[in-house]
Amino acid sequence: MRDLLSFVVAVGLLTAVICLLLLQRPMSWLPISPPFVPEGTLLPTIEWKEYKNTRYGFTLKNPQDGLHRIITDEQYQITDDPSAVGMLVELEPSSNPNKLGISGGSLPPCALPDPRLAGLTFEKQVEQIPIFPDTARRSKVIPVTAGERSGYGLVVRSGYVQCGGSHIYIDEVQLAENEIVYLFFKTSDGYVSIDYPRDSQMAQTIVSTFKFVADSE
């Protein structure tokens, strides 16, 4: 009888510990609607201008009207440099962040330090990208397309990924429940990523014009 009582008590304590751990589990596992490209109502683009980047081999359209410009060098100066390493496209001032970021690099994406990730598929590498802060949540990684190019995307809520450039323009005070979309596309020598606030109509429209030149030749 004593052994049975000890077993019951042990099971009860173990159950309590498991419940406590589940309650303290980070919020990142909660379901968030994954991205669609594009989603929502788009703006007319008939008067928008095309920007072509020869380093990564893509084109996109944006207003380039003095308010919504492309910032393309490391000093965040306004330029039309076609071989820029990173790009920031200005969005609505009310957006958080108020920039759409484009960048590229070698695999695995976002300069993840663990060499074991190099052996994973591109999808699994994207799944392992860390988000900040610890209380941030993320959606599942799902297949997305830009033009004819297939890639993978996710949404981060109340947080961000520290690559892509636009994270330095995030208002962290106003970040609660804000959602940022991250798209990753494999290239011949690495990857290109796009990140933007999900509620930006300007960003959604710009992404709808994004395409890799090689895919349309």
Buried (B, 14 or more C-beta within 10 A) or exposed (E): EEEEEEEEEEEEEEEEEEEEEEEEEEBBEEEBEBBEBBEEEBEEBEEBEEBEBEBBBBBBBBBBEEEBBBBBBEEBEEBEBEEBBBBBBBBBEEBBBBBBBBBBBEBBBBEBEEEEBEEBEBBEBBBBBEBEEEEBBBBEBEEBBBBEBEBBBBBBBBBBBEBBBBBEBBEBEEBEEBBBBBBBBBBEEEBBBBBBBBBBBBBBBBBBBBBBBEBEE
